[in-house]
Amino acid sequence: MTEHNPQEHRDGGGYVAYTDRVWSGQESLLAHFTGKFTDGGLVPLGERTAFFPAFANVAVFDTGDGLVLVDSGDFRTAAPLHESVRGRSTAPVRAVVYTHGHVDHVFGVGPFDREAADAGTARPEVFAHEAVAARFDRYRETAGYNTWINRRQFGVPSLEWPTEYRYPDTTYRDRLTVRRGELTFGLVHARGETDDHTYVWIPELKTLCTGDLFIWNSPNAGNPQKVQRYPVEWARALRDMQELGAEVLLPGHGVPILGSDRIHQALGDTAELLESLCTQTRDLMNAGARLDEVLHGVKVPAGLLEKPYLHPAYDEPEFVVRNLWRLWGGWYDQNPAHLKPAPETALAAELAEAAGGARALADRAGRLLGNGELRLASHLAETAALAAPADREVARIRAEVFARRAERETSTMARGVFHWAAAESAAVAAGTDVATELTRSDEGRRRAAGAISVGAVDSPGAVDDDGCGCGSPVVEGSNAGTEQGA
């Protein structure tokens, strides 16, 4: 990894200059996320540091006694990563650190394992938090469920959740110091996006590898289809990382941040966002508010979502509030009718009867849609479809409602659910199937082929149609990659 010329060392082949433009808001993350820089191989960020810029990034460190990788990317980039590493160094990969067990971070070790087996040498030692193995076990046991939720989230009807994983060789609970060659790797556990998260501090290089504790997006602390997130501990970890004095931050997703002042600001702003959501949610819960009141009462502090590293393009604050309710208050939303509810279809039939039929509800949903009342339109369209699931006109209106909602959303989470709902009803109306409807457009075909939309945003600060006040930037595009973990 030291085989590079001085100019390449200074600018990383233009990538470092690009990261500076992203920081200043002159350019979006779209080029990074669509893989524009991946084909260029490893980007040098110092004499001992290189970076593989992809949907899920990989950091590579030359210790003087072999290489250490922090994360390994997903299965699509496993071969390009191996080629990129070998294009720069013939040194053996001694160790790989998983920052967490999400599938886009743990599927690049295979080529290095096979390389070692072919050479008759020891394969890389994989380090991770002790909860990663339990995550892999759960993934294997719930592969069917994870297949369905990730198909829906990313619009990939052919997706199959993996059942074979490279388990870690060495695990730890709170902290672990790993010395390799001339470098020290401090592994620190911090619950955040996952319960098995690790951030890595290399003091000799003043370099911090955050994993997904920092991803150039509003924190993924509320994903509606995935397991519990931990915003309080996440914010605390961000504050702890802020105090390290890092001069290089290498994130799990998005571009590196260079310079201690920028790093301090980015980590602090992200912590502030989470802390505010936690405090407001807790205060409203303590005051006896229902979940509905909490969801519409919490407001994001002004200006935060306008930061280029806090756009709600993957997750969004409203979902974080729901996740906090689940964490602190359980699943009951304080609406007594929801404690032991009637079947949804039975309730829908009664409401349709009272309204004069399912089509009357659907027609009203269409009028609300025309008035920009997208949330209300969604309730009525869904109720109508539950009451009359085979009615093609009802299905047509439901498809229109959720297609419009998908167009207006910024986060992958919301867009994925709404796109899928629209495709379900479009299939009923047209007599086709979900896969056909998901792939009618060029964008849908790209998603179905694995071009996962995480969004690069262009116009921050907008508010969604019905004015929830949570601040929803306008989506500029999508990016290629692979699915996030459950």
Beta strands, then each sheet from edge to edge (+ up, - down):
strand 1: 43-46
strand 2: 49-52
strand 3: 58-62
strand 4: 67-70
strand 5: 93-97
strand 6: 125-129
strand 7: 170-172
strand 8: 175-180
strand 9: 183-189
strand 10: 198-202
strand 11: 207-211
strand 12: 248-251
strand 13: 257-258
strand 14: 456-459
strand 15: 474-477
sheet 1: 1+ 2- 3+ 4- 5- 6- 7-
sheet 2: 8+ 9- 10+ 11- 12- 13+
sheet 3: 14+ 15-
end
